[in-house]
Amino acid sequence: MKIQWKLAAVLCLVFTLAVAGMAQTMATPATTTLTPEERAAALKNLQATHDAFLQSIAGLSDRQWRFKPAPDRWSVAEVSEHIAVSESTIFGFVETKIMTAPADPSKRAEVAGKDEIILTRVPDRSHKVQAPEYLKPTNRWATEADVIKAFDDSRRATMDYVRTTNDDLRDHFGPHPVLGPLDAYQWILLISAHSERHTKQIEEVKADPNFPKD
């Protein structure tokens, strides 16, 4: 009889601990990380737009680098500076603002479907958008090589982060002046979409009839 009572007590204790463990798990859900598909898609876009931008400016002479199609239009040098400074600014916003704010999974519905919007509409040059003053070119870097290094450093940092992070990028949000609220993952997609948009702008400059031949 004593053995039966001891066995019952042990079973009761095990059951109590199991229930407590389940309750703790339910109260504190695991961090939501990127899916392998999300991680791969972001890296693919970041790499493709990195390569396209560098290809678009490869082999330009100094005259071609600084040619302006019109007084109110940017040169290849100015567009490239805008791309480079935007890279570090957007990623810095993700790191220091979006990811340091409290997670809020309830906002997921507000950004549903915006991955595709970012990747298709942002590169569309038929809709013009005025860059904010702090992202406009001001001759921050003296040479093309300096611009390329700044761009490469920022893009490498972004890709390393995407490749290794376990942050819950889908539950942290930041407002965009045109697109409205975006989650942190969408802000990273915006980095590649933004550079794609302005790489197209560089090709427009190069297609100008007055673009120097050498």
N, C-alpha and C positions, 0 to 999 in steps of 0.2 A: 504493500500500500504506500509506504514512504517513497519507494522508487517511482511509483506512478505519479505521486504528487510533485516530486522533483522534476520529472520529465515534463509535466504540465506547466510547471513554473518556467522551465527553460524555453519551452515552445511559446509561452506567453511573452517572454522577454524578447525573443527573436521577432515575433510578430510586431511588438511595440516599436522596436528599432527600425524594422522595415517600413512601417507606416510613417514614422518620423522622417526617415530618409526620403521617402516619396514626397512628403509635404515640403521638405526643404528644396527638393529639385523643382517642384512645381512653383514655388515662391521665387526661385532664383533661376530663370531660364538661362541656358547656355548662350554665349555670345554668338551672334549670327555672322559668319564670315562669308566671303565671296564664294560662289560656286566655282568649280573648275571651268565651267563654260564662260562665266562672267569674267574670270581672270584672264582666260585665253583670248576672249574677244577684245578686252581692253588693251592687252599687250599687242595683239595683232594690229589694231588701229594705230596705236602709238608708234609702232615700228614702221608701218607703211607710210604714215604721214611724215615721220622723221626723214625717211629716205627720199620721199618726193620733194620735200623742201630743199634738202641739200643738193639734190639733182638739179633743181630749178635755178640755183645760183652758181652752179659749178662752171668754172672756166670763163667767168665774166671779166672783161677788162674794167679798169677804173672808170672809164667814161660810161660804160654800160651800167655799172654798179650805181653810179650817181645820176644817171639820166632821169629827168622829170618830164613826163608827157605834157604837163601843163603846170602853171604855177600853183594851182590848188590840188594837184595830184601828187601822190608819194612816188619817190624813186624806189628801185629795188632795194637800195640800202635802207631806206626808211621803213619799207614794209618788213624787211628782215629784222630790223631793230624792234618793231612792234611785235612781231612773232616771239622774239627772244625774251623781251621784257614781260610779255603776257604769260609765257611759260612759267617763269618763277613766281609771278604774282598770283596766278590761279592756284598753283600747287601750294604756295604759302598760305593762301586763304583756306584751302582744305585742311592743312596741318594745324594752323594756329587758331582758326576761328570755328570751322565746321566741326572738326573732330574733338574740339575741347568743349563744345556745347553739349548739354545733356541729350542722350538718345531719346527719340520720340517716335516709336513705331507707328503711332496713330496717324502720322502724316504720310504714310506710304501711299495711301489712295490718291493723295494730291499730285503725286509725281508719276503715277502709273502711265506707261506708254511714252514717257519722255526720252527714254534711251534712243528710240528710233527717230524721234523728232530732232534730237541733237545731231545725230549722225547724218541725217538727210537734209534738214533745213538750214542748219548753221553754215555748211559749206556753200549753200546756194547764193550766188553773187547777184541774183536778180533783185534781192532786197538789200538795200544799203542801210548800214548802221553806223552812226557816228561813235568813234572810240572816245572813251573818257580821257580827260586831260592827262591823267597820270600814266596812261598807256600810249600816249602819242610819242612819236620819235623826237628826241632832243639831242641826237648825236652823242649818246651815252658811250659808245665804243668807237675807237678811232679807225679801226680797220675791219675789213670783212672777216679776217681770221678771228678777231676778238668777238665779233657777233656770233660766229659759228661755235666758238668755244663756250660762250654763255648759253647758247641754245642747247648744245650737246650736254653740258653739265646739268642743266635743269631737266632735260628730257630723260637723262640717265637716272637722275634721282627719282623722278616720277615712276619710271618703269621698274626700278628696284623696289620701290614701295609697293606697287601693284603686285609684283612677283612674290613678295614675302609677307605682306601684311595679313594679320588675322583680325584687323579692326572691323567692326560692324558698319561698313560704309553705307549700307542701305537704310540705316536707322538714324543717321545724322544729316541735317538739312541746312541749306543756306539759300538766301534769296538771290535770284538773278534779275537784273533790271528789265529784261525783255521776256525771258522764259518763265519767270516766276520761281517758285520754290523748286530746288533740285536737291537730290540726295548726293552724298559725297562721291559715290561711284559715277553719277551723271556729271558731276563737275570734272572728274578725270576724263570722261569721254569728251567733254567740252574742250579740253586741252588739245586733243588730236583733231577734233572737228574745226576748231578755230584756226589751227595752223594749215589745215587743208583749204579753208576758205581763203586765207591770205597767200597761200602758194598759188592759187588760181589768180589772185590779183597780180602777183609777180609775172605770171604768164601773159596777163593782159598788157602789162608795161612792155614786155619783150616783143609783143605783137604789134606795138605802135609803129606806124609807118616811118617815124623819125628816130626809132631806136637805133643807136650807133651800130654799125656793122662790125666794128672791132674796138 
